Amino acid sequence: MAEHLSQSELDYPFKLLEYFNGFRVSKVIFSACELGVFDLLLQSQKPLSAEQVSRELGTSVDGMERLLDVLVGIEILDVETIDGTVFYSSTDVANLYLAKGSAKSLNDMIIYQSQTIYPLWNNMVDAVREGKNQNDKTFGLPAEDVFQAIYRSEEEMLKFMGLMNSSWVLDGHDIVTAFNLSSFKMMVDLGGCSGALGREMAKAYPSSSVTVFDLPQVVETAQKHFSEEDDTIVFQAGDFFDGDVPPADLYILARIIHDWSEDKCLKLLKKIYNSCQEGGGVLLVEAMLFENRRGPVMAQIFSLNMLVQTEGREHPPSQYSSMLTSAGFQNIQVCRTGKSYDAILAIK
């Protein structure tokens, strides 16, 4: 960073000020999503004035106008003036990713970031001081039971499942095609949540069966809120730490290892290894750090989030490989997708 914060930054700290205000930019987008701004603009099929938007969404005209103007400033909305009246419309990016009605909507991810992650990060100073998550200070729940906090109500469970759905709508295809997995005919997605990644797997490998294995309350909620007609996956309830895992040729652990201590992860990987037939394997999906841990910045931020919310962290490929080797796996392959999440395939 020192190389990039040059003499001009010493003269006036433009970049630092941009960083300082980053949380405000996030909150602008979060607030617009929570108010329904992008949904309204998509449904209207025509530009709307601040007065029209505020009337439809039940807000003050002044507050909405200020919010819309910032969204124009960060290039998420477009603006035009007709006969002295300012009209706002969505950009293609806003329609695709920020409106609920889009097949690629990230709205659920944004709601989770705003209502769950943002309050946790308010306690980041304590997380760094104490070296543990802040579920107790943020939600009044014990730090030791990570998923008691994440699943503390059906509403919160739905928010988290919506987050996972959004993640795999965005990154799922790149993950399931990172390696040719067509030789694995029985796949089990451990901790597969809503089934979004499992469906991407079933779409890419139609001759394979895909089972989503998760806690009973998660399976019940997934079947109630996320099931699809003629679904390509099946759900099975259980606990991969305390019980047996279903038989499979390929086990998928997507954003699971980063939640837990290395001791717990090694215990789980050994259980999977013992359940595998020769030639079977495990697919890890995580945001991998560089070996020197100097990036990618998003993976570093994810790792900090693991500190404030869970008991785990993000790792470089060598650390995942070490855990897999200790569990007995070999023939370890790493694929960086160039996007949010990467993949590691290991064979028994």
C-alpha positions in Angstrom: 0.0 0.0 0.0 2.9 2.4 0.8 3.9 2.4 -2.9 0.4 3.4 -4.0 -0.1 6.1 -1.3 2.2 8.4 -3.1 3.4 12.0 -2.6 0.0 13.3 -3.9 -1.7 11.4 -1.0 0.6 13.2 1.5 -0.5 16.5 0.0 -4.1 15.5 0.4 -5.4 12.1 1.6 -8.0 11.4 -1.2 -7.5 7.6 -0.9 -7.7 7.5 2.9 -10.9 9.6 2.8 -12.4 7.2 0.3 -11.6 4.3 2.7 -13.0 6.2 5.7 -16.3 6.8 3.8 -16.6 3.2 2.6 -19.1 2.2 5.3 -21.3 5.1 4.2 -21.3 4.0 0.6 -22.3 0.5 1.8 -25.1 1.9 3.9 -26.5 3.9 1.0 -26.8 0.7 -1.1 -28.1 -1.3 1.9 -30.7 1.4 2.7 -31.9 1.6 -0.9 -32.4 -2.2 -1.0 -34.2 -2.3 2.4 -36.5 0.5 1.3 -37.3 -1.2 -2.0 -35.9 1.6 -4.3 -34.5 -0.8 -6.9 -37.6 -3.0 -7.0 -39.8 0.1 -7.6 -37.6 1.5 -10.4 -37.5 -1.9 -12.1 -41.3 -2.4 -11.9 -42.1 1.1 -13.0 -40.5 0.7 -16.4 -40.0 4.5 -16.6 -38.0 7.1 -14.7 -39.5 8.4 -11.5 -39.0 11.7 -9.6 -37.9 11.7 -5.9 -41.5 12.8 -5.0 -42.9 9.8 -6.8 -40.5 7.4 -5.2 -41.0 8.8 -1.8 -44.8 8.6 -2.1 -44.7 4.9 -3.3 -42.2 3.9 -0.5 -43.6 6.0 2.3 -40.5 8.2 2.9 -39.7 11.8 3.2 -39.1 13.6 -0.2 -36.0 15.3 1.1 -34.4 12.1 2.5 -35.2 10.1 -0.6 -33.9 12.8 -2.9 -30.6 12.8 -1.0 -30.4 9.0 -1.2 -31.1 8.9 -4.9 -28.5 11.6 -5.6 -25.8 9.6 -3.9 -26.9 6.5 -5.9 -26.4 8.6 -9.0 -23.0 9.7 -7.8 -21.8 6.2 -7.3 -23.2 5.3 -10.8 -25.9 2.8 -9.6 -28.7 5.0 -10.9 -29.1 7.2 -13.9 -30.7 10.7 -13.9 -32.3 13.1 -16.4 -34.0 16.4 -16.1 -37.3 17.0 -18.0 -39.0 20.4 -17.8 -37.1 21.2 -14.6 -38.0 18.0 -12.8 -35.3 15.4 -12.0 -36.1 11.8 -12.8 -34.3 8.7 -11.7 -33.9 5.3 -13.3 -32.0 2.1 -12.7 -28.8 1.1 -14.5 -28.6 -2.4 -16.0 -26.3 -3.4 -13.1 -28.9 -2.3 -10.5 -31.7 -4.1 -12.4 -29.6 -7.3 -12.6 -28.1 -7.5 -9.1 -30.0 -5.2 -6.7 -33.7 -5.7 -7.6 -35.4 -8.7 -6.0 -37.1 -9.8 -9.2 -33.9 -10.6 -11.0 -32.6 -14.2 -11.4 -29.2 -12.9 -10.3 -30.4 -10.7 -7.5 -28.0 -10.1 -4.6 -30.7 -8.5 -2.5 -30.6 -11.3 0.1 -26.9 -11.0 0.4 -27.2 -7.2 0.9 -29.9 -7.6 3.6 -27.8 -10.0 5.5 -24.7 -7.7 5.3 -26.8 -4.8 6.5 -28.7 -6.4 9.3 -26.3 -9.1 10.6 -22.7 -8.4 9.5 -22.8 -4.7 9.9 -23.8 -4.8 13.7 -21.1 -7.5 14.3 -18.4 -5.3 12.7 -19.4 -2.5 15.1 -17.6 -4.7 17.7 -14.5 -5.3 15.6 -12.2 -3.6 18.2 -13.3 -6.0 20.8 -12.9 -9.0 18.4 -9.3 -8.0 17.7 -8.5 -7.4 21.4 -10.1 -10.6 22.5 -9.4 -12.8 19.5 -12.9 -14.2 19.4 -16.3 -13.7 17.8 -18.7 -11.0 19.0 -22.0 -12.9 19.0 -22.3 -12.3 22.8 -22.0 -8.5 22.6 -24.0 -8.2 19.3 -26.8 -10.7 19.8 -26.5 -11.7 23.5 -25.6 -15.3 22.5 -22.6 -17.4 23.6 -19.5 -17.1 21.5 -19.0 -20.9 21.7 -22.1 -21.8 19.7 -21.5 -20.1 16.3 -24.6 -21.4 14.6 -26.9 -20.7 17.5 -26.3 -17.1 16.7 -26.6 -17.5 12.9 -29.8 -19.6 13.3 -31.2 -17.7 16.3 -34.7 -17.4 14.8 -36.4 -18.6 11.7 -36.2 -15.0 10.3 -32.4 -15.0 10.8 -32.1 -18.5 9.3 -33.9 -17.3 6.2 -31.6 -14.3 6.0 -28.6 -16.6 6.1 -30.0 -19.0 3.6 -30.8 -16.1 1.3 -27.2 -15.0 1.6 -26.0 -18.4 0.6 -28.4 -18.6 -2.3 -27.1 -15.2 -3.5 -23.5 -16.4 -3.2 -24.1 -19.5 -5.4 -26.2 -17.7 -7.9 -23.2 -15.5 -8.5 -20.3 -18.0 -8.1 -21.8 -21.5 -8.3 -21.2 -22.2 -11.9 -17.5 -21.3 -11.7 -17.1 -23.5 -8.6 -18.8 -26.6 -10.0 -16.9 -26.4 -13.3 -13.5 -25.7 -11.7 -12.7 -29.4 -12.2 -14.3 -32.1 -14.3 -16.4 -33.9 -11.6 -18.4 -36.1 -14.0 -16.8 -39.3 -12.7 -18.4 -38.8 -9.3 -21.9 -40.3 -9.5 -23.0 -39.8 -5.9 -22.4 -36.3 -4.5 -23.2 -35.0 -1.0 -23.1 -31.3 -0.2 -22.4 -31.2 3.5 -23.9 -28.1 5.1 -25.5 -27.4 1.8 -28.1 -25.0 3.3 -30.7 -23.9 0.8 -29.5 -26.3 -1.9 -28.4 -23.6 -4.3 -24.9 -24.9 -4.9 -26.3 -28.5 -5.1 -28.6 -27.4 -7.9 -25.7 -25.9 -9.8 -23.8 -29.2 -9.3 -26.8 -31.2 -10.6 -27.2 -28.9 -13.6 -23.5 -29.3 -14.5 -23.5 -33.1 -13.9 -27.0 -34.4 -14.7 -26.0 -38.0 -14.6 -24.9 -37.7 -10.9 -27.2 -37.7 -7.9 -26.8 -34.7 -5.5 -27.9 -34.8 -1.8 -27.9 -31.8 0.4 -27.1 -32.7 4.0 -27.7 -30.2 6.8 -29.2 -29.8 10.3 -32.9 -30.9 10.6 -34.1 -27.3 11.1 -32.2 -26.1 8.1 -33.5 -28.9 5.9 -37.1 -28.2 7.1 -36.7 -24.5 6.2 -35.0 -25.2 2.9 -37.9 -27.5 1.8 -40.4 -25.0 3.0 -38.9 -21.9 1.4 -36.4 -22.9 -1.3 -37.7 -26.1 -2.9 -38.3 -26.2 -6.6 -40.8 -28.0 -8.7 -39.1 -31.1 -10.3 -36.1 -30.4 -8.0 -32.8 -32.0 -9.1 -31.6 -32.5 -5.5 -32.7 -34.3 -2.4 -32.4 -33.2 1.2 -31.2 -35.3 4.1 -31.2 -34.2 7.8 -28.2 -34.8 10.1 -25.2 -33.4 11.9 -21.8 -33.9 10.2 -19.9 -33.3 13.4 -22.0 -35.5 15.8 -23.4 -38.1 13.5 -22.5 -40.2 10.4 -22.3 -38.7 6.9 -24.2 -40.3 4.0 -22.2 -42.5 1.6 -20.9 -40.6 -1.4 -18.3 -40.6 -4.2 -17.7 -36.8 -3.7 -18.3 -34.7 -0.6 -18.6 -31.0 -1.0 -17.6 -28.6 1.8 -18.5 -25.1 0.6 -17.7 -22.3 3.0 -17.6 -24.8 5.9 -13.9 -25.2 6.8 -13.5 -21.4 7.3 -16.1 -21.5 10.1 -14.2 -23.8 12.5 -11.0 -24.4 14.4 -8.4 -26.5 12.6 -9.0 -29.3 15.2 -12.7 -29.5 14.3 -11.9 -29.3 10.6 -9.4 -32.1 10.8 -11.9 -34.3 12.7 -14.5 -33.7 10.0 -12.1 -34.3 7.1 -11.0 -37.6 8.7 -14.6 -38.7 9.0 -15.1 -37.9 5.3 -12.0 -39.8 4.4 -13.2 -42.9 6.3 -16.5 -42.7 4.5 -15.0 -42.4 1.1 -14.4 -45.4 -1.2 -11.0 -45.5 -3.0 -11.1 -42.9 -5.8 -13.7 -40.9 -3.9 -12.9 -37.3 -3.0 -13.8 -34.1 -1.3 -14.3 -30.6 -2.8 -13.4 -27.6 -0.6 -14.8 -24.2 -1.6 -13.3 -21.2 0.1 -11.9 -17.7 -0.5 -8.2 -18.6 -0.5 -5.5 -16.3 0.7 -2.2 -16.0 -1.2 0.6 -18.1 0.3 2.2 -14.9 1.7 -1.2 -13.8 3.1 -0.8 -10.4 1.4 -4.1 -10.8 -0.5 -6.5 -11.0 -2.1 -8.0 -8.1 -0.1 -11.4 -9.7 -0.2 -10.2 -12.9 1.2 -8.4 -10.9 4.0 -11.6 -9.1 4.7 -13.5 -12.5 4.8 -10.9 -13.8 7.3 -11.5 -10.8 9.5 -15.2 -11.5 9.3 -14.6 -15.1 10.4 -12.9 -13.6 13.5 -15.9 -11.4 14.4 -18.6 -14.0 13.6 -17.2 -17.6 13.9 -14.3 -19.5 15.3 -12.4 -20.0 12.0 -10.4 -18.1 9.4 -9.5 -18.1 5.7 -6.3 -20.0 4.7 -3.8 -20.1 1.8 -3.9 -23.3 -0.4 -0.9 -24.9 1.5 -2.9 -24.9 4.8 -5.9 -26.6 3.2 -3.6 -29.1 1.6 -1.9 -29.8 4.9 -5.3 -30.5 6.6 -6.3 -32.7 3.7 -3.0 -34.6 3.7 -3.3 -35.1 7.5 -6.7 -36.6 7.0 -5.3 -39.1 4.5 -6.3 -37.5 1.1 -3.8 -37.1 -1.8 -3.7 -35.9 -5.4 -4.7 -32.4 -4.2 -5.5 -29.9 -7.0 -6.1 -26.2 -6.5 -8.2 -23.9 -8.8 -8.4 -20.2 -8.4 -11.4 -18.9 -10.2 -10.4 -15.2 -10.1 -13.7 -14.4 -8.4 -14.9 -14.6 -4.8 -14.4 -18.3 -4.1 -11.9 -20.9 -5.1 -11.9 -24.7 -5.2 -9.6 -27.5 -4.0 -10.2 -31.1 -5.0 -8.6 -34.0 -3.1 -8.8 -37.7 -3.8 -8.6 -40.8 -1.5 
